[in-house]
Structures are given as C-alpha cells and as structure tokens.
Amino acid sequence: MENIYLAVVLAPLIGSILAGLFGKQIGRAGAHTVTIAGVAIAAALSVYVFYQHAFNAAPVYNATVYEWALVGDLSMNVGFLVDNLTAMMMVVVTSVSLMVHVYTIGYMHEDPGYQRFFSYISLFTFSMLMLVMANNFLQLFFGWEAVGLVSYLLIGFWFKRPTAIYANMKAFLVNRVGDFGFLLGIAGVLMYFGSLDYYTVFGKAPAFAAGNPTMELFAGHPWAVMTVICICLFIGAMGKSAQVPLHVWLPDSMEGPTPISALIHAATMVTAGVFMVARMSPLFELSETALSFVLVIGATTALFMGFLGLIQNDIKRVVAYSTLSQLGYMVVALGVSAYAAGVFHLMTHAFFKALLFLGAGSVIIGMHHEQDIRAMGNLKKYMPITWITSLLGSLALIGTPGFAGFYSKDAIIEAVHASTIAGSGYAYFCVLVGVFITALYSFRMYFLVFHTKERFGESHHHSATHHDDAHHGSHTHGHAHHEAQKPHESPWVVWLPLVALAIPSVCVAWFFTEPMLIGDFFKGVIYVADNHNTLEHLREEWHHVGGAAGFALHAVQTLPFWLALGGVVAAYVLFVMMPAVPKKIAEVFSPIYKLMHNKYGFDDFNQAVFANGSVAVGKKLWHWGDMTVIDGMMVNGTARTVGRVAAQVRKLQSGYLYHYAFAMIIGLLVFFTWLYFAR
C-alpha cells in the first residue's frame, strides 16, 4: 500500500514540475495532458484506497516514509496516516481537483499563462494531499504552508492587475496571522508532549489533561494548557478556513481566475482547517473552553457572512460569501463535538460549491466576461446545461430534502440543538436564521441570472462590478460591444465537469449518510467524549424514520425546511415579482445597508489600524531611529567629531619656522625639567 500512497502524492507533483519547468517545450496540450494525467492517477488510486477502507475494512496505515531531520531525541519524519477520514479527504481533494483541471482547458484557453496555471493547480493538489495524509504535526505544517503559498500564487495569477496583487498579499498576510497561532499550538504540543507524532500525542493527552496543568498567559490568570494549545491550533484554522475576524481574505481572493475559486475556496484549502480540528478531536475533547470558542466563532461566521451575500452583485462574490457562511456551519459542528457531521458537510459542500463556482464561471464565459448579476437575466434560454446544473447546486446548498446538502446541514442543526455546551443557544439561533438567509441569497442570484427579463444591454457601472478578463489579464469590455452578441452555452470541457459535479451534489449523501453520521465509519478516527455525544439523538431519529428516504420525508415537519422554503419564496417575491421593493428596503434601512456594504468595517479597521498603523510606526522609527540616532549621531556624528578635532589640530601646523623653533625650545625645557625632578 505504501507505493500506492506515494503514487497518490507524487503523481500531481511530477505533473506540476513537468508543466512548470518544461512548459515551453511541451506546449499547451502537453501541459494539460501531464497535469490531468497526474491528478487522474491520484484520483483513481484515492478511490481505490477509499474503497478498501470503507468496504473492505483495510487496517489503518500509519508509518514513516523517511526521516527528514533528527534534533536531539526528536525525530522529524515524513509519514502517512491513512484511515477512513484521510481516505474520504483524498477522494474529495483529487476528484474535485480533476474536474477543475478539465474545466480549466476551456476556461483558460486564451490565457498566456496557461502552462503556469496548470503547474500551480497541480502543485496545489500535491500540497493538499501532503496535508491530509500527514501522520505528524511537522508534515501537517508543511502542507499547511504549501497550500498557503500556492493560493497566493493563484489569487495573484494575473499579476499585471493591481487588484489581484492586493488580494493575494491580503490572503497571504491574513493567513500569516492565523499560522502564527498554529505554530504556537504546535510548539505547545512539542513542549508538553515531547513528540510531533499524532498517535504519540493523542496517547499522552488524556493523562496529561487529567492533571490539569496551567500556564499564566497574563500574570495572575492561570489557563489550562490544553485549552491554550487547542485555541492556538484553532487560530490556524480560523485563518485557513476563513472564520471571523480572519475571514477578510476570502471574498477578495475572487480576483483569481474562476477555477481557483472552485478549487481553493470551495473544496480544498478552506476546508483544511475543518479537517485539522476533526483530526485533533482527541485534544479538543479535553477542553470545553476551546470547544465553546470554536462554536461561537463558527456561528458568528455562519450568520453574519450570510447577510453579506444578500447585497453582493458580483456573481462570484455571492458564492464566496456563501462559502464563508457554510464554513461557519462546519466549524459549528466541530464546536458541538459533531465532528462527523462537520466533515460530512465538508464533503457534500465540496461538490455542490465547486459546482456553483464552475457554474458561475460558465455564466461569465457565456456573458463575455460580465460578472454583474444585474446585467444578466433569462440565461436559461441560452445556457440550458449551466442553468439546470446551477439549479441542482443551489438546491443542494439550501438543504432541499433529498439533496446532499440537506443531510449534512440538518445533522449539524440537530447536533447544535442537542448540545449543552456554553454558547450552543446562540449558535442554534445563528444556524437556523442562516438557513433562511442562505436560501434567500442563493435564489436571488439564481433568479436574477437565469430567470427574470434579459438585461444584457443595460449599463451597471458600479464600483462593485469587476470584469474577469480571462484573456489577456488587462482589457475590459464595455457593454456596448456585447449588445449584438447573445450569450451562448459553454464548450463541453466546461459543461462536462458541471454535470460530473451535479451528480454527487444530488445523491452522494444517499450512500454515505448512514455509515458516516449514523454508523461507525469514523470509529477510532474521530474521538468524542461520552458527555459530548450530540449525534446520538440523530441516530435514534434516523432508525425511527427509516433511513435516508424517511429522513427526507420527515423534514417537512421541521423548522429548517420551512425556513429554506421561506427564503426561496421571499427571493421569488422580491426579485421576480416586485423587483422595485429591494431598492426601497435598502433606502429605508440605509444605515444597516451601508454597514453591510462596508463588510461591517473589518477591512476599514484592518487598513486603518494594521496597515496604516504599521506604516506610521515604520515612519516614526525611520525618522527617530534612522535619521536622528543612526544617521545623526552615529554616522554623521562620528564624521563631525573627526572634523572638529582635525580643525583644532590643524592650527598646530602653521608653516612658520619660528613657530616650530619655539615649539622645540619649549619641548626641550619641559624634557629637562622632567629629567631634573625625576631623579
């Protein structure tokens, strides 16, 4: 099996190296052939690995591949831990990545950076696989930083655009903040457990926590060490999985080409944090404080980022805020110890959110690179495949009974309801209201894009409108050009991945809800303390109503179903039947609208305090430190001192003979006097 695991990791890496270093030699076709082949091999082998673990009960594989460094007694290894959780993540990462690779052929076909793009997305797949297959904290951190680096390269892919450069710097810097916390967490693990190996640390943790050791972060305030370690690790997840207040990078990262949005922001990188917390469940279960912290952050993100989706007009940004909100749901599940539900939602969400992003990209191609949903309408007539797949993706997203999103989302809501941990009441309110908001913004976008009247010729020059110039990264089309050009369905390399992702978006949960949420799929992988078992109630209900079909039928009696339906109806009434009403609502509640338009002021605050603040501190240091102390006193001061001494000494060298004679006589006198008294 070890060779198979190595092949899964190395195939995308080799494809990436070939496309990146030999892109000119192998050409465009060569670049997409080698990278797609590499990812396809990884995907096929991942499915095989998943099959072995899920159906043939293959033993857990936990072994070191090679020793990277030895520091004292600490051995730093590269190794793989492959169990049911890893196998599921491998399938999600490689299958979504494969769809994105195929889609990219159509989306980027005129882009000058074609080979570079394929090299990056393959490298991203390799980094993500290293992260999920790690069996120790060192390799986890390697994968963690590698996906951060590649996402930086991809968000700023069109590096001639100032907005793209700004967005990728923002993503990189915000992730550094999270990663600082993550690194402190790993340092804490190493300091207190003396090992970086998962199983060693998990084995020592319960006995360690039972002793309740504390540390004083602030004098006189002892904190449980376990809580500090878990919160530090979670701060890393807040950066990667874009939780408030480290969420600000994700909406801006829409500056990258659309396939990136699908790969990074839907299926893989942003879920790394969720995966990591689930993997660390043996540690998190030992600290209720840390779980409450996770829960409140997740709930806040789920609700308040959903609100922002309501006012976006850029098609990709609506989906981006939706991703933030759904990541909030996953994090809420982790906070109430329903790790299985969080990871299951991660899987179902990966498919339907990648589908929605790629559908948005298909719309952008069909609309000749227009991204403002106010300049669309009635696209179902022109783009039937994109229309039907986007509808299926939206239905899955809002949790329509029977679709994939329904099972995972309802499980989370049930788990929060069953939880008694501090903050669970607030979280329950957030996730319920979030259901209505999700349905409202999803179907606002769906109706404005695919139904309602055609608005192609209308000009909406608005500050929020971006153009996705997939061609040369610089030119922007005016609307006038396109009045004659009608939208058109995208080529097959674009719609085939849409269809391929629509299938699991509808039915993946029919097969996997029972083993993953109800059964023992994650037994021995995810650890839940007995008093935190929030999914127990769901298991009873599942058997009571008779499986997946009964669960879907039973949903009609539940509150989330009616909230989702209410959101769809509200979207239809507001944006199809009475399109003038939303403007009036915005005027009446203009302070709230302004607050949301400013994204609650997070960006302004970061810009004012952190960006401008650090510039101001730098200027002060430069003025005082550089100019006054170093230049003024040390460098120039030394030169001035030498000059002054020289000016005085120079007076001794006058050039007159009698001055020198006089000096010699005085010198002799002094010398004789000294000799006389020295005897």
Secondary structure, DSSP 8 states (H G I E B T S, - for coil): -HHHHHHHHHHHHHHHHHHHHSHHHHHHHHHHHHHHHHHHHHHHHHHHHHHHHHHS----EEEEEEEEEEETTEEEEEEEEESHHHHHHHHHHHHHHHHHHHHHHHHTTT-TTHHHHHHHHHHHHHHHHHHHHBSBHHHHHHHHHHHHHHHHHHHT-STTSHHHHHHHHHHHHHHHHHHHHHHHHHHHHHHHHS--BHHHHHHHHHHHHHT--EEEEETTEEEEHHHHHHHHHHHHHHHHTT-TTTTTHHHHGGGS-HHHHHIIIIISGGGHHHHHHHHTHHHHTT-HHHHHHHHHHHHHHHHHHHHHHTT--BHHHHHHHHHHHHHHHHHHHHHTT-HHHHHHHHHHHHHHHHHHHHHHHHHHHHTTS--BGGG---GGGT-HHHHHHHHHHHHHHTT-TTSHHHHHHHHHHHHHHH--STTHHHHHHHHHHHHHHHHHHHHHHHHHHHSS---SS-----TT-----TTTSS----GGGGSSS------HHHHHHHHHHHHHHHHHHHHHHIIIIISSTTTTTS---GGG-TTHHHHHHHHHHTHHHHHHHHGGGSHHHHHHHHHHHHHHIIIII-TTHHHHHHHHTHHHHHHHHTGGGHHHHIIIIIIHHHHHHHHHHIIIIIIIIIIIIIIHHHHHHHHHHHHHHHTT----HHHHHHHHHHHHHHHHHHHHHH-
